[in-house]
Amino acid sequence: MDGLPVGPTPSPPVIKAGWLDKNPPQGSYIYQKRWVRLDTDHLRYFDSNKDAYSKRFVPVSCISRVAAIGDQKFEVITNNRTFAFRAESDAERKEWMQALQQAVAEQRARARLSSAHPLGVQGSEPPDRAGSLELRGFKNKLYVAVVGDKVQLYKNLEEYHLGIGITFIDMSVGNVKEAADRRGFDLTTPYRIFSFLAESELEKEQWLEAMQRAIAEALSTWEVAERIWAMAPNRFCADCGAAQPDWASINLCVVICKRCAGEHRGLGAGISKVRSLKMDRKVWTETLIELFLQLGNAAGNRFWAANVPPSEALQPSSSPGARRCHLEAKYREGKYRRYHPLFGNQEELDKALCAAVTTSDLAETQALLGCGAGVNCFSGDPEVPTPLALAEQAGQTLQMEFLRNNRTTEVPRLDSVRPPEKHYSVVLPTVSHSGFLYKTASAGKLLQDRRAREEFSRRWCVLSDGVLSYYENERAVTPNGEIRASEIVCLAVPTPNTHGFEHTFEVYTEGERLYLFGLESAELAREWVKCIAKAFVPPPAEDLLARDFERLGRLPYKAGLSLQRAQEGWFALLGSELHAVFPEGPCEEPLQLRKLQELSVQGDSENQVLVLVERRRTLYIQGERRLDFTGWLGAIQKAAASSGDTLSEQQLGDSDIPVIVYRCVDYITQCGLTSEGIYRKCGQTSKTQRLLESLRLDARSVRLKEGEQHVDDVSSALKRFLRDLPDGLFTRVQRLAWLEASEIEDEEEKVSRYRELLVRLPPVNRATVKALISHLYCVQCFSDTNQMNTHNLAIVFGPTLFQTDGQDYKAGRVVEDLISHYVMVFSVDEEELRKQREEITAIVKMRVAGTASGTQHAGDFICTVYLEEKKAETEQHVKIPASMTAEELTLEILDRRNVGIREKDYWTCFEVNEREEAERPLHFAEKVLPILHGLGMDSYLVVKKHQSMEAMLLYLASHVGETKHGMMKFREDRSLLGLGLPSGGFHDRYFILNSSCLRLYKEVRSQRPWSGAPETSHRPEKEWPVRSLKIYLGVKKKLRPPTCWGFTVVHETEKHEKQQWYLCCETQMELREWFATFLFMQHDGLVWPSEPSRVSRAVPEVRLGSVSLIPLRGSENEMRRSVAAFTADPLSLLRNV
């Protein structure tokens, strides 16, 4: 294979190559000329010296001896086969024999060196997949093995066991793809195409998956592995002793082989965080590599394997079950660890850890953490409160790396199989069940295609003692396989007839395998599902089994204020509801998935997080295991989408208004109220249809953008949606009653009848009617411009809402009455009118300001934003919708100037106050319009990089605890407060900041030991709610601040009175820490978006209030008069329409 590209596995050096005559296997006297090549690992021969793939290869390790047999002939003898060759001369034969004998001797020396390793001898690498396949060009099936980054071909299973094969294919130059035959696939290389045929489609998928993994392995790099193997103990698996281990546990700091890595994953990320030395290149920083060189397997096994009995030691050939039991005992239970002298004394362990991390003694830190020291324990010093902070202060970077990697590691415990904080660690009740099930081969990825009935095999299955075993038949003694209930992470029930059997269920395990079972009987399938669920769901989560679920399992999550550390909870998906049981409490109120404000996936492909945002809570579900997480993700996305054509089956907003209606109404309110003939004009049929289809599919993800969608297309989509409702907006049952009510002559009686009928509508219909009429009420307010008064709107919407042909005038009369009597029919109270007044007032003031600056455009809310600095050439005029966030504004400015965002570029929108010489970085989720409304003449917005954000995020990542306290220089603004300090200068004050308030203490009389906080009897001099504070960086120079690291704090009271004071820190780092903590407390820990969107600004979903914002148009004087009139009488703008 001369000339082949070198893969990640270093190609063994060629010892000798040349032409030889070879005697065929039949023993014929006719010799065949072959190109023979010998390297340190194999003896191979080819048809030609230009061939890439051999006709035969013989591992050097299989050669027992080499002997001369006559003139120029010699034999290569293995335990089972003899290969005869003939050279051109005796001298050449001698050279070949010497080369072969030397290669065999060196191979045996290496084998002896490996066997000297205390944990075992090197075993051959197990195949990722092996079995028989048909290969085009061969009469009989070949035995194929995928091993590491190579695909090996053998004549049969016997030769595979002997190690004598045909050829092997380096997957660094390979690619696999499906062939035309449903069971076929091609392995293509630059030198040849190998066309394989599997037994079934399922087998084909499994082979494709295995070969794709081999390609990934081949394209990986050995650089990290070779550096870590520089330390001799790291060259052998820390658990079984297999040579050249290419995986590692980065928190345990041990190097392990591929087979042990699979079992480490089964322990969970709380015990072992497994990473590849070859593929996870981003993980392996210089610091982490140095940590493995300092600790690694030598120190790891001195601690974790100090007391392993020889009878319990692993070997490279140990079975998966033996590995699992050993690793559970070693790492989860700490059975073999070397106990620290302070074991059992938590306080002393924590003190010892705080001392150890300031030194270079990593082994001591490892022993202390492994014996129970708290990685986040309080050091006693509020300035450096944690071991991580102590290590940072001492400049111990390796200690910092080790502590970060173990921040969420669970302490080994001998008294429980599962960690104590996981509520499912209790003993599960014994469940027994048996019967026949139909089963397919397990898969390593989701089942996208239908599994035919022929792909299922009938198996006798027994569920007993927490193990689901499946046998060839009911008389078999040895099971074909088993699934432990403790390893089950998810149980899913596909809809009937998804596969060849009508009723099926899927079992997902920690080992990233999916098992599919089927039955024809719905009752039997339901009974099996309930029994398996009871076997792996703990009693605290049994409430989830009360109803028929579609998916059930456990997942890591973060929620509420506990966002520093993930926990594992139990989840069940029932229709469009996601039920949850968390460790800290009883069954949570289910999440209504169709009412979510946000459903998004954040992070990269390796660390995905599903974000579910409801009105009152946010839930982060982590993708620790890719297989079951992908299944959950698809199921939740499907459940959150619209499930039918009726209103109640749509995605719903907070007020039970379908998101599809909300999206359209909001867009037209922002962009189309002044559009002439709005709703009367029709959009383009093709565009309207495409828009409606996307809205019906997933309205939550559709972002309507001005310039991309015309208002007439959106209005037509809304009308089409309402007209096509199967039951109509007013329902078939009540439709006639609404039409009859329109004929009542007495207006008061008519309004009363409408209100009665409104109450009878289903909740979603009732909310939608009110939202739509409220919108049309606003539309007709601008009839002078859009030519759509109440009567014209009724003509359009009467037939649409009542689904008539337009001949019945009563439908239009109902709509006209509802718009005209909107306030009385829908009981619009003073509070709603007040909100509408405030919103319209704010918008009109913005319009007036825009007109005065000469940048006003019809229907737009314009402001000037600068990029990086305030200069004429950097200004941008931007339209600001009511709910535009600071992040969206930042991205729009950067998009306009084609500014690319690189890694660690923290672009932020700042509010700059020139008079106060201070600036405030806006939180990424902060609404921009209210800020613009409050800007003074000396203030403006600028988008620039936040130079301190990275340092603040690093501080928050290492900060432990919910408070910050310390001394700062303090000065009040006497012109605002008049509270009277002894002088107008800065004075030392002690501050405590927590999630609810900021407290100021005149002096610190005493402190609690180990806390640094004042005694509770020491009452604060002042106290302010933390969420009412605005923090500006900088202090104006005329106040003569004692340091240049200060900030200005503004507090607005409930009576809208402003208070202002100034704080100064001693160092820039101290300033950053205080400012980061303020942001953390004010925004529930979410200081920076985990994955900012790079799309252009979308029309926001959340409104400023309950009413859509209305763009007004006209001259500056007209708008001023409108504001004054509307403030005096909210209905004054509406009576003259």
Disulfide bonds with the S-S distance in Angstrom:
none
